[in-house]
Structures are given as structure tokens and as C-alpha cells.
Amino acid sequence: MYKIFIVDDEPFIIEGLYDILDWPSLGLEIVGHAENGRQALDLLASTPVDVLITDISMPIMNGLTLISEARKLHEELKVIILSGFNEFDYLKEGMKLGIENYLLKPINIEELESTLRNTVEKLDSVRSEEQYSAFDVQILKDNTLYRWLTGQIAAAEFAERAELIGLMLNGPYIVVAVLRVEGDPTESFEWIRQRLRDEHEITLFRDVDREIVMISSLQNWAEGKREFVTLLEQLSRELAESNRFVQIGIGSVSQLPEEASLSYSEAKRALEYYMIHPDRQIIEYQSFEADGGMGHEYPIQWEEYAKLILARDQEALTDRIRNDFEQMQKVEGVQPEDLQNAALELVVRFKMELEHIKYTDESDIFKRGLTRVRSSAKIADLVESIQNVAKETVGSLLQDIKNPVVNQVLGFIHSQYANELSLKTLGVQYHIHPVYLGQLFHKETGDSFAEYINKYRIEKAKEQLKNTNLKVHEIARNVGYWETGYFYKQFRKYVGISPTDYKALC
């Protein structure tokens, strides 16, 4: 295993790093830690280390000085910087020192794990120094583009990083494809990179799921899209000829810069439909939705299912499935295969939602569900198959709340949601650093602390709007919003209409 050394002047950050990852599964072992640069340097003098994870702003000796001095002791030392400061000057200094990545606090666990996996690949590699330099740029490109396409990076920071890594997106439009290739993802990525080396409008990177992402910059909407699809079809055939099976999902053509993340998220969702259509060469999300996506002909509102999953309300989900399929049976001209197709897509939607909440792949649940749906000979069997998937999905979420501190915090939120709540005050109450508590909370619930509280308060507000004659501003205060304008904003965000309009509909 490769050896990790952690340096941070906040003990709870060090403690959190020990706990938030399964280090041995990554091929890594933490061999020591320190709370300032001078202490770290003394320990590094007698400790074999492959990877240094360090803060920048620390007493006695800062992180940048530590990196420079540590490299004198361990010439090939790989370094990952953690910082609470989003300062481009720090990033540039870090680049000069040859860092693997520059991560902002609070730590994004997926980004940290992705960086560590890439670092381990680099340590395993026997490439030349020139190849190492190209690998450095690719790691930064992977992280920069992933954060951009998931809305985690501001426009100004993205522009700075894009220039730093030589990234050019010249067209007014982009379209994104995601490729899931069997076998070694690193080998496949390198093969595709070499295959596309003359396609200057194509940008290639790997996301945190180790899937290959292709971004095509387009000057012309329709013609550019056709050429991109043709290229992907050719790639698919060539990969098949070399015994590499590939699944390709394509998002819609989007405008730069504001819609870039839409095409990526659609391409990722398109891949999920291979569970239903494993023999397709390419799945375009937009075309698939138009051809028969759920909700166009039948009375299934997925947003309501998503809310019930989030609330872990198994009974309501079971009832909803039964009622929706009863309504579908009453639609004039409906065929048995229409009901089965709706059921198959519902299984895929459940899978997407569970992954969105938990950030884990539990495909076995949904593979079993697809098998049961396909083998259902009666509508009652079909409904029962979907209800079983719903039960297993909720069961997975209920089992996932394991941390006793998070359980206590959830109980406190549910009883005190009308009062002022913060990670800082709860951290003091439960004797845990607020940054680490925030990371644990997100890991266990799938939501940030603020997002969870807002969703819970809005659900409580909906209950009062529906069941009482209180005025809107009174309900806002009852659920913890003292600014009525902010309450209206949050209500529209989660419900889609104003509280006044919602009350009128009840």
C-alpha cells in the first residue's frame, strides 16, 4: 500500500479524514499526521511517505513552504492541497509545486476519492517524466470539468482553470456524451484519447464514476450534432471490433455556458436506460424521452414519487403505485406492453433517485426488479413487482442511516425545525466539529444540512397550508422562516408555486 501523511491545524479535520474513506480499498494507508508544517517536516524526515495531504494556512510553517521543504526529503512526493480559501494565487503556486489537486473545504468526498484514485494510478505507472506531466494536466482537467458540469465551480474560477490547463471551448453550443466501457477504464480512455487526437473540437475526461465523458464544441446546432453522433457510432463499432463493449448516452445540445450541466446530466441518465434496452448502440436521452418516456401518455408524476422516496414513506409509495396503474388501465387504447414499459421505466427512475440520494450503486435491487417486471403475466403481478422495488429502495435508505450522531441531529431537527439551527450550534451540542458534522450529515442523508432543513420546513408548511386557516406569514414563522419573502422563495423552489397558490389548490 502507498503511505499517506496528513497535515492540518484543525484536529477534527484530521479525525474526519481518517473516518470518511475506506483507505485500504484505495490501496492507501495513513502512516501519520501533524498539526503544523514544522511538526510535519520533522516527522517526514524519518517517515517513508508517498502522498502528502496538507492545509495551506497553518501556524509556524504554512502548507506551501512545507511542500517545498518536504520535496527535498521525498523527491517524488505526491501532494494534495486542502484549503478554506478559494484563492487563484494559491492554486497557481500549488501548480508550480506539482500538486495533484487543490480541494476546497468542506471536503467533497467524491472529488477527494477521485483525486486519490488518480494519484494511485500515477504511483503505479512507469511512464516517463514527460508522460507524468501530461498526467498532471489530465487530473486537473478531470476535476475541473467534472465540477463545471455538476455546477460546483463558479464561472470565474472555471475560466481561470480552463486557461491554466489549455482548455478551449470555441463554439456557442456543446453536446455531451458519456461512455461506459467494459474492462480497464484507463486503457480504454487512452485508446479513445489517441483515436480522437485530431478531433480538436472534442474534449475528453473521466468523471468520478470512472466513466469517459466527451464534450463536443459545436458551431452549428443540427449539423454539429449529426457529426458528433456519427463519430460516436464509429467509435462504438471500433471498440466492439477490439472486444470492448461500450454503452453510450448522449445529452441534448446546450448553449454555453449556462446549460452545460444539462447535457451532461441527461447523458448520465441516458445510460440508465441500457437496463431496459441493452442491445442499443447509442441512447439519446432527448429522443428516448420523446419516443416514449414515462409521463407523456400516462398519469404518472415522477416528482411525487421522488418526494415520497426522500421522505422514506413506503406505505404512501405502495398506494401511489397501485393507484397510478389502476388509472393507466382506464386509458383508452392502452396495451399490456404499454403498462410493462411504464413499469420498466419506473424501475430505472427508482435506481436514479437512490443513486442521487446515496451516491452508491445498488444495481442488484433494480436488476431483480426488471426481471420480475418482464416475467409478470398479470397486472397484479406487475404492480407487486414495482411495489417490491419501492420497498427495497426505501429499505436501503432506512438502513443507510447508521451514524448515531446524525440520528440524534435528525431527531433534533424534526422537533426543533421552527427554531434557528446551525451546524455550529449542533456541533457544540453533540461535541463534534461543524465541518465534520456537515460532511457526515451529507454522507448519511444525501442532502446538505441547509437543504435538508429547508425541505423539511417546506413539507411542514404544506401541511399547515392544507389543514389550517392561518395566514401565510404566520405559517412561515411557525416553520422557522422569519422573512416572509425568503419563505416564498424557498417554497417556490421546492413546490413550484407560491404558498398562496398552493393554499388555493388545497
Backbone torsions as a table, in degrees:
resi	resn	phi	psi	omega
1	MET	NA	148.1	174.6
2	TYR	-81.4	149.5	-170.5
3	LYS	-102.1	132.5	-177.4
4	ILE	-111.0	139.4	172.8
5	PHE	-126.1	133.1	-175.0
6	ILE	-113.5	136.0	177.6
7	VAL	-131.6	121.5	176.5
8	ASP	-161.0	138.9	-178.1
9	ASP	-80.7	-0.1	176.7
10	GLU	-106.9	109.4	-176.2
11	PRO	-56.9	-33.2	-177.4
12	PHE	-70.4	-27.6	175.1
13	ILE	-67.3	-44.5	177.3
14	ILE	-60.5	-46.8	179.1
15	GLU	-59.6	-41.8	179.8
16	GLY	-64.1	-40.5	179.7
17	LEU	-64.5	-33.7	176.3
18	TYR	-62.3	-34.1	-168.9
19	ASP	-97.6	-26.2	-167.9
20	ILE	-81.3	-11.6	-179.5
21	LEU	-129.4	152.0	171.4
22	ASP	-89.1	86.4	-171.9
23	TRP	-60.0	-45.4	-179.3
24	PRO	-58.7	-33.7	179.9
25	SER	-66.8	-20.2	177.0
26	LEU	-91.1	-2.0	-177.2
27	GLY	80.4	27.5	-175.0
28	LEU	-128.3	154.1	179.7
29	GLU	-140.6	126.4	176.7
30	ILE	-79.2	121.6	-175.6
31	VAL	-108.6	-2.4	178.7
32	GLY	171.9	169.1	177.3
33	HIS	-152.6	163.1	178.7
34	ALA	-150.8	160.1	-175.8
35	GLU	-106.5	3.0	171.5
36	ASN	-157.9	166.0	-174.4
37	GLY	-64.7	-38.5	-178.7
38	ARG	-66.2	-45.8	178.1
39	GLN	-61.3	-40.9	179.9
40	ALA	-62.7	-44.0	-177.3
41	LEU	-63.1	-39.1	177.9
42	ASP	-62.6	-41.7	-179.4
43	LEU	-72.0	-36.9	-179.5
44	LEU	-65.5	-23.7	-179.8
45	ALA	-63.5	-24.8	-178.2
46	SER	-123.0	9.5	-176.6
47	THR	-120.5	118.7	174.8
48	PRO	-65.4	126.3	-176.1
49	VAL	-139.0	139.2	176.1
50	ASP	-103.2	-35.3	-175.4
51	VAL	-132.4	131.3	176.9
52	LEU	-111.4	124.8	173.4
53	ILE	-109.5	117.5	-173.0
54	THR	-139.2	146.0	169.3
55	ASP	-74.3	165.1	175.9
56	ILE	-96.4	-52.7	-174.2
57	SER	-87.0	103.8	-179.2
58	MET	-143.1	154.9	176.9
59	PRO	-71.7	162.6	174.8
60	ILE	70.9	-56.3	176.6
61	MET	-146.3	124.8	-178.2
62	ASN	-79.1	172.2	-173.6
63	GLY	-64.9	-38.6	-178.2
64	LEU	-65.4	-41.3	177.0
65	THR	-65.7	-41.1	178.9
66	LEU	-59.0	-45.3	-179.3
67	ILE	-59.1	-46.9	-178.8
68	SER	-60.3	-43.8	-178.5
69	GLU	-73.4	-38.3	-178.7
70	ALA	-64.8	-32.0	179.3
71	ARG	-65.5	-23.1	176.6
72	LYS	-71.7	-27.3	178.7
73	LEU	-88.2	-38.1	-178.1
74	HIS	-131.2	93.2	-170.8
75	GLU	-59.6	-36.9	-176.7
76	GLU	-95.4	16.5	-177.5
77	LEU	-59.7	130.1	175.0
78	LYS	-93.6	141.5	-172.0
79	VAL	-131.0	134.6	172.9
80	ILE	-120.5	126.6	-178.2
81	ILE	-96.7	135.2	169.0
82	LEU	-110.3	139.5	-179.1
83	SER	-153.6	145.3	172.0
84	GLY	-90.2	3.9	-176.6
85	PHE	-116.8	123.2	178.6
86	ASN	-89.1	65.0	-175.7
87	GLU	-105.7	122.4	-178.7
88	PHE	-65.3	-31.0	179.1
89	ASP	-63.4	-38.9	176.4
90	TYR	-61.8	-43.1	-179.6
91	LEU	-60.6	-45.0	-179.6
92	LYS	-62.7	-42.0	178.0
93	GLU	-63.7	-40.4	177.6
94	GLY	-62.7	-40.1	178.1
95	MET	-60.4	-41.1	179.5
96	LYS	-61.8	-31.8	-179.3
97	LEU	-85.9	-3.0	175.7
98	GLY	78.4	49.5	-179.8
99	ILE	-80.4	161.6	176.6
100	GLU	-84.9	-37.8	176.4
101	ASN	-166.5	162.2	179.7
102	TYR	-121.7	104.2	-173.3
103	LEU	-106.4	136.4	179.7
104	LEU	-90.5	145.9	172.7
105	LYS	-85.9	147.8	-4.9
106	PRO	-66.0	147.3	-169.7
107	ILE	-69.4	131.1	171.0
108	ASN	-83.4	111.1	-172.2
109	ILE	-61.0	-40.7	-178.6
110	GLU	-64.4	-40.6	-179.5
111	GLU	-68.1	-39.7	177.7
112	LEU	-62.9	-45.4	-179.4
113	GLU	-63.8	-41.3	178.0
114	SER	-61.1	-43.7	179.3
115	THR	-62.4	-42.2	-179.7
116	LEU	-65.5	-40.7	178.1
117	ARG	-61.9	-44.0	178.5
118	ASN	-63.6	-37.0	179.5
119	THR	-66.7	-40.5	177.5
120	VAL	-63.6	-41.2	176.2
121	GLU	-58.5	-41.1	179.8
122	LYS	-65.0	-43.2	179.5
123	LEU	-64.1	-32.1	178.4
124	ASP	-73.9	-21.6	-171.6
125	SER	-74.5	153.2	176.2
126	VAL	-116.8	27.0	-177.4
127	ARG	-70.6	163.9	177.8
128	SER	-73.5	170.1	178.9
129	GLU	-59.7	-35.8	179.1
130	GLU	-66.3	-39.6	178.0
131	GLN	-68.1	-35.4	176.2
132	TYR	-59.7	-41.4	-179.8
133	SER	-60.7	-43.0	177.8
134	ALA	-65.0	-35.9	179.2
135	PHE	-65.2	-39.8	176.4
136	ASP	-55.0	-48.8	-178.5
137	VAL	-63.0	-40.4	-178.6
138	GLN	-65.3	-38.6	178.3
139	ILE	-61.9	-47.0	178.1
140	LEU	-63.9	-37.8	178.3
141	LYS	-64.6	-44.4	178.8
142	ASP	-56.0	-49.8	-176.6
143	ASN	-69.4	-40.5	-180.0
144	THR	-64.3	-48.2	-177.3
145	LEU	-68.7	-37.3	178.4
146	TYR	-64.1	-45.3	179.4
147	ARG	-63.4	-37.3	179.4
148	TRP	-65.1	-45.8	-176.0
149	LEU	-78.3	-5.2	174.4
150	THR	-115.1	14.4	174.1
151	GLY	69.5	27.3	-177.0
152	GLN	-104.7	9.7	-176.5
153	ILE	-138.8	133.4	-179.7
154	ALA	-71.3	156.4	-176.3
155	ALA	-58.8	-41.9	-177.7
156	ALA	-65.7	-42.7	179.5
157	GLU	-66.2	-39.9	179.1
158	PHE	-62.5	-42.4	-180.0
159	ALA	-61.3	-40.4	179.5
160	GLU	-66.0	-45.3	-178.7
161	ARG	-69.3	-38.1	179.6
162	ALA	-60.0	-42.2	178.7
163	GLU	-66.4	-38.2	-177.5
164	LEU	-64.1	-37.0	-177.4
165	ILE	-99.6	8.3	175.7
166	GLY	72.0	32.4	-178.9
167	LEU	-89.4	127.8	-179.5
168	MET	-124.3	121.7	173.1
169	LEU	-117.7	96.3	-167.4
170	ASN	-87.3	-29.3	-174.7
171	GLY	-81.6	163.4	177.1
172	PRO	-77.2	-13.5	-178.1
173	TYR	-125.9	157.6	170.5
174	ILE	-136.6	158.2	169.2
175	VAL	-137.1	141.7	-173.9
176	VAL	-117.8	137.1	171.9
177	ALA	-122.9	145.8	175.8
178	VAL	-120.0	128.7	-177.0
179	LEU	-112.7	126.0	175.8
180	ARG	-109.5	106.7	-173.0
181	VAL	-108.0	135.2	176.0
182	GLU	-67.0	149.6	176.4
183	GLY	93.6	-159.8	-176.8
184	ASP	-68.5	113.9	-178.1
185	PRO	-65.3	-31.8	179.8
186	THR	-67.3	-43.3	179.1
187	GLU	-64.2	-43.5	179.6
188	SER	-65.7	-40.4	178.9
189	PHE	-60.5	-45.0	-179.1
190	GLU	-65.0	-39.1	178.6
191	TRP	-62.7	-45.1	-179.9
192	ILE	-67.4	-38.7	179.8
193	ARG	-60.8	-43.4	177.9
194	GLN	-67.3	-38.6	179.9
195	ARG	-63.1	-32.2	-175.5
196	LEU	-104.2	16.3	-173.5
197	ARG	-62.3	-23.2	179.1
198	ASP	-97.8	0.5	178.7
199	GLU	-92.0	86.1	-169.4
200	HIS	-71.2	-18.4	179.3
201	GLU	-85.6	-2.6	-178.6
202	ILE	-100.4	131.3	173.4
203	THR	-114.8	133.6	-173.2
204	LEU	-119.5	136.4	171.0
205	PHE	-156.2	172.6	177.7
206	ARG	-113.7	136.0	-179.7
207	ASP	-92.3	-174.6	-174.3
208	VAL	-69.8	-15.9	176.6
209	ASP	-88.6	7.0	-179.3
210	ARG	66.4	21.4	176.1
211	GLU	-94.6	150.1	-175.1
212	ILE	-88.8	127.1	-177.8
213	VAL	-112.0	129.1	177.2
214	MET	-113.8	124.1	175.8
215	ILE	-110.1	123.9	177.8
216	SER	-109.8	125.4	176.2
217	SER	-86.3	125.4	-173.0
218	LEU	-116.2	135.8	171.0
219	GLN	-88.1	-35.7	-178.1
220	ASN	-120.3	128.6	-173.6
221	TRP	-58.4	-64.0	-171.9
222	ALA	-72.9	-50.7	-178.0
223	GLU	-63.8	-41.5	179.2
224	GLY	-62.8	-39.0	178.7
225	LYS	-64.7	-43.7	-179.8
226	ARG	-61.1	-43.4	-179.9
227	GLU	-64.5	-38.2	179.6
228	PHE	-65.1	-44.5	179.2
229	VAL	-63.9	-41.2	178.1
230	THR	-60.4	-42.3	178.1
231	LEU	-62.6	-42.1	-179.8
232	LEU	-66.3	-38.7	177.5
233	GLU	-62.7	-40.3	177.8
234	GLN	-66.1	-42.3	177.0
235	LEU	-59.7	-42.9	179.9
236	SER	-59.4	-43.7	179.9
237	ARG	-65.7	-43.3	-178.5
238	GLU	-65.8	-38.8	177.6
239	LEU	-65.9	-39.2	178.4
240	ALA	-63.0	-39.0	179.1
241	GLU	-64.0	-26.5	178.3
242	SER	-99.7	21.1	175.8
243	ASN	62.5	34.5	173.2
244	ARG	-115.5	107.4	178.6
245	PHE	-77.2	133.8	-177.1
246	VAL	-130.7	141.6	170.2
247	GLN	-111.6	133.4	-174.9
248	ILE	-127.0	123.2	173.8
249	GLY	-111.4	138.6	-177.9
250	ILE	-123.7	133.3	174.2
251	GLY	-88.2	-179.2	179.7
252	SER	-81.0	161.5	174.2
253	VAL	-69.3	130.5	-175.4
254	SER	-128.0	156.8	178.6
255	GLN	-86.6	143.7	174.4
256	LEU	-89.0	145.7	-4.9
257	PRO	-97.2	-10.6	-165.4
258	GLU	-71.3	-22.0	-175.2
259	GLU	-109.5	12.7	-174.4
260	ALA	-59.4	-41.1	-176.5
261	SER	-68.0	-25.4	-178.8
262	LEU	-63.4	-47.1	-178.4
263	SER	-62.4	-39.7	179.2
264	TYR	-65.2	-47.3	-178.2
265	SER	-64.3	-36.1	177.3
266	GLU	-66.9	-40.2	178.8
267	ALA	-63.3	-39.5	177.4
268	LYS	-64.9	-42.1	179.8
269	ARG	-66.6	-36.0	-179.9
270	ALA	-58.6	-36.1	179.7
271	LEU	-60.7	-30.3	-178.3
272	GLU	-64.1	-26.4	-176.9
273	TYR	-75.0	-5.8	171.8
274	TYR	-66.1	-18.9	174.6
275	MET	-63.4	-30.5	-180.0
276	ILE	-94.6	-38.0	-175.1
277	HIS	-123.5	71.2	-174.7
278	PRO	-67.5	-16.8	-175.3
279	ASP	-92.9	-3.6	-179.6
280	ARG	-71.5	144.6	177.9
281	GLN	-76.1	-44.6	-179.4
282	ILE	-140.2	142.4	172.9
283	ILE	-119.2	118.7	174.2
284	GLU	-93.5	120.0	-175.2
285	TYR	-58.2	-45.6	-176.3
286	GLN	-63.4	-45.7	180.0
287	SER	-66.3	-40.0	-178.9
288	PHE	-64.2	-42.1	178.3
289	GLU	-62.5	-43.0	-178.7
290	ALA	-67.6	-33.7	-177.3
291	ASP	-75.0	-21.5	-177.7
292	GLY	169.2	27.5	177.2
293	GLY	-64.2	149.8	-176.5
294	MET	-62.2	141.2	176.0
295	GLY	102.5	-7.4	-179.8
296	HIS	-84.1	-37.0	-177.1
297	GLU	-117.3	-19.8	-171.3
298	TYR	-119.9	152.0	-171.2
299	PRO	-80.2	56.6	176.3
300	ILE	-111.3	119.8	178.7
301	GLN	-104.6	101.5	-174.0
302	TRP	-62.3	-32.4	-178.1
303	GLU	-57.3	-35.6	179.1
304	GLU	-69.2	-36.9	176.2
305	TYR	-62.7	-44.3	-178.1
306	ALA	-60.0	-40.1	179.6
307	LYS	-65.6	-40.1	179.9
308	LEU	-68.3	-36.1	175.6
309	ILE	-63.8	-46.1	179.6
310	LEU	-59.9	-37.8	179.3
311	ALA	-79.1	-5.3	-179.2
312	ARG	57.3	38.6	-176.5
313	ASP	-97.0	86.1	-174.3
314	GLN	-65.1	-41.6	-178.0
315	GLU	-63.4	-44.1	179.9
316	ALA	-66.3	-35.9	177.0
317	LEU	-63.9	-43.9	179.6
318	THR	-60.1	-44.3	178.7
319	ASP	-65.2	-41.0	-178.1
320	ARG	-62.4	-44.1	179.6
321	ILE	-61.1	-47.4	-179.6
322	ARG	-59.8	-46.8	-177.9
323	ASN	-65.2	-41.4	-178.1
324	ASP	-65.5	-40.8	-179.5
325	PHE	-73.7	-27.8	172.0
326	GLU	-64.6	-40.6	178.2
327	GLN	-67.1	-38.9	179.3
328	MET	-63.1	-35.7	179.5
329	GLN	-62.8	-25.3	-177.2
330	LYS	-86.1	-9.5	-179.8
331	VAL	-68.6	129.9	-177.8
332	GLU	-61.8	130.3	175.8
333	GLY	83.3	3.0	-178.4
334	VAL	-66.1	138.9	-179.0
335	GLN	-110.6	156.3	178.5
336	PRO	-54.3	-38.6	-179.9
337	GLU	-67.2	-26.1	176.3
338	ASP	-66.8	-42.5	178.5
339	LEU	-65.4	-40.0	179.1
340	GLN	-66.0	-42.0	179.3
341	ASN	-62.6	-40.9	177.4
342	ALA	-63.0	-39.6	178.8
343	ALA	-65.8	-41.5	178.9
344	LEU	-61.9	-44.0	-179.3
345	GLU	-68.1	-33.3	177.7
346	LEU	-61.7	-38.2	176.7
347	VAL	-60.4	-44.5	179.5
348	VAL	-63.0	-40.5	179.3
349	ARG	-63.7	-39.8	176.2
350	PHE	-60.2	-42.2	179.0
351	LYS	-61.4	-46.2	179.9
352	MET	-60.0	-43.7	-176.6
353	GLU	-67.2	-41.3	179.0
354	LEU	-63.3	-41.5	178.6
355	GLU	-66.3	-35.5	178.9
356	HIS	-65.1	-36.8	-178.0
357	ILE	-79.4	-44.0	-170.1
358	LYS	-101.2	-17.5	-177.1
359	TYR	59.9	31.9	177.0
360	THR	-132.1	156.8	-179.7
361	ASP	-101.4	114.2	177.4
362	GLU	-121.5	57.4	-172.0
363	SER	-61.3	-28.0	-176.4
364	ASP	-58.4	-38.9	178.7
365	ILE	-55.8	-44.5	-170.9
366	PHE	-85.8	-27.8	173.1
367	LYS	-64.4	-41.8	176.0
368	ARG	-62.5	-40.8	179.5
369	GLY	-62.6	-43.5	179.1
370	LEU	-62.4	-41.0	179.3
371	THR	-62.6	-44.1	-179.7
372	ARG	-65.1	-40.6	179.7
373	VAL	-62.7	-45.7	-177.6
374	ARG	-65.1	-27.9	-176.7
375	SER	-95.0	1.4	-178.3
376	SER	-73.7	123.1	-179.0
377	ALA	-94.2	-18.5	-178.3
378	LYS	-125.6	156.2	179.2
379	ILE	-62.0	-34.0	178.5
380	ALA	-63.9	-39.3	177.8
381	ASP	-66.7	-38.8	-179.7
382	LEU	-62.6	-47.5	-180.0
383	VAL	-62.6	-42.9	179.7
384	GLU	-63.1	-35.5	178.6
385	SER	-63.2	-43.9	179.1
386	ILE	-67.9	-40.1	178.9
387	GLN	-62.6	-35.2	177.2
388	ASN	-65.7	-39.6	176.3
389	VAL	-61.9	-42.6	178.9
390	ALA	-60.9	-43.3	-179.9
391	LYS	-63.4	-42.3	-179.6
392	GLU	-68.4	-35.3	178.3
393	THR	-64.0	-49.5	178.9
394	VAL	-65.0	-39.6	178.1
395	GLY	-59.4	-38.6	177.6
396	SER	-62.8	-40.9	179.9
397	LEU	-68.5	-40.2	-179.7
398	LEU	-66.0	-36.8	178.8
399	GLN	-72.0	-22.0	-172.8
400	ASP	-76.8	-20.2	179.0
401	ILE	-80.1	90.7	-172.7
402	LYS	-108.7	-29.6	-173.9
403	ASN	-73.9	122.3	-176.3
404	PRO	-64.0	-31.6	178.8
405	VAL	-66.2	-43.6	179.1
406	VAL	-64.4	-38.6	175.8
407	ASN	-58.6	-43.3	178.9
408	GLN	-65.5	-41.3	179.3
409	VAL	-63.6	-41.9	178.6
410	LEU	-61.8	-42.8	177.8
411	GLY	-61.6	-39.7	178.9
412	PHE	-65.5	-43.8	178.9
413	ILE	-60.3	-44.3	-176.1
414	HIS	-65.9	-26.3	179.6
415	SER	-96.7	-22.6	-173.9
416	GLN	-121.6	23.2	-174.5
417	TYR	-61.1	-23.2	-179.0
418	ALA	-78.2	-12.0	-178.6
419	ASN	-97.2	170.0	177.9
420	GLU	-70.3	128.7	-178.1
421	LEU	-128.3	142.0	176.7
422	SER	-152.5	155.2	176.1
423	LEU	-61.3	-33.8	-178.1
424	LYS	-63.8	-49.3	-177.6
425	THR	-69.6	-38.0	178.4
426	LEU	-69.4	-34.2	176.4
427	GLY	-60.9	-41.4	177.1
428	VAL	-65.0	-43.3	-177.2
429	GLN	-63.0	-38.7	-176.0
430	TYR	-105.7	11.9	173.0
431	HIS	58.2	50.9	179.4
432	ILE	-145.3	142.3	-177.3
433	HIS	-63.6	136.7	-175.6
434	PRO	-60.0	-34.5	178.8
435	VAL	-65.3	-45.9	179.6
436	TYR	-67.3	-38.4	177.1
437	LEU	-61.2	-41.8	178.2
438	GLY	-61.7	-39.7	179.4
439	GLN	-68.4	-43.0	177.6
440	LEU	-62.3	-42.5	-178.0
441	PHE	-61.9	-45.1	179.7
442	HIS	-65.1	-40.3	-179.4
443	LYS	-62.9	-40.0	-174.4
444	GLU	-83.1	-30.3	-174.2
445	THR	-109.3	-20.2	-176.4
446	GLY	85.4	-3.7	178.8
447	ASP	-122.6	152.4	168.5
448	SER	-67.9	163.3	-179.9
449	PHE	-58.1	-48.4	-177.8
450	ALA	-65.4	-40.9	-179.4
451	GLU	-63.0	-43.0	-179.4
452	TYR	-62.8	-45.6	-178.7
453	ILE	-62.8	-44.6	180.0
454	ASN	-61.0	-44.6	179.2
455	LYS	-61.5	-42.5	-178.1
456	TYR	-66.6	-43.7	179.4
457	ARG	-62.9	-40.0	-179.7
458	ILE	-66.3	-38.1	177.0
459	GLU	-63.7	-39.6	177.2
460	LYS	-66.7	-37.6	177.7
461	ALA	-63.6	-40.6	178.8
462	LYS	-60.9	-39.1	178.5
463	GLU	-62.3	-42.9	-179.1
464	GLN	-71.9	-36.5	176.5
465	LEU	-62.4	-35.3	-176.7
466	LYS	-81.5	-33.5	-168.1
467	ASN	-112.9	-2.3	179.9
468	THR	-130.1	170.6	176.5
469	ASN	-105.1	15.7	179.3
470	LEU	-64.9	151.9	176.8
471	LYS	-76.3	160.5	-174.7
472	VAL	-60.0	-43.1	-177.6
473	HIS	-67.6	-28.2	176.5
474	GLU	-70.4	-42.3	178.1
475	ILE	-64.4	-40.1	178.5
476	ALA	-55.6	-46.1	-180.0
477	ARG	-68.9	-35.9	-179.7
478	ASN	-61.4	-29.6	-177.3
479	VAL	-104.1	6.7	171.8
480	GLY	107.9	7.5	178.5
481	TYR	-107.7	112.4	-179.6
482	TRP	-90.1	-16.3	174.0
483	GLU	-102.2	110.5	-176.1
484	THR	-62.0	-36.6	179.0
485	GLY	-60.8	-40.9	179.1
486	TYR	-68.2	-37.3	176.3
487	PHE	-59.8	-45.2	178.0
488	TYR	-58.9	-43.1	-178.9
489	LYS	-62.1	-46.5	-179.1
490	GLN	-67.8	-38.3	-179.9
491	PHE	-63.3	-44.9	177.7
492	ARG	-61.6	-37.6	-178.1
493	LYS	-61.2	-43.2	-173.4
494	TYR	-95.8	-22.5	-176.6
495	VAL	-109.1	-29.3	178.2
496	GLY	97.4	-13.7	176.9
497	ILE	-135.6	171.0	-179.0
498	SER	-76.9	159.9	176.4
499	PRO	-58.7	-37.2	179.2
500	THR	-62.8	-45.5	179.1
501	ASP	-65.4	-38.4	179.7
502	TYR	-62.8	-43.8	-179.7
503	LYS	-63.0	-36.3	179.6
504	ALA	-66.2	-27.5	-179.3
505	LEU	-82.7	-18.8	-175.7
506	CYS	-76.2	NA	NA
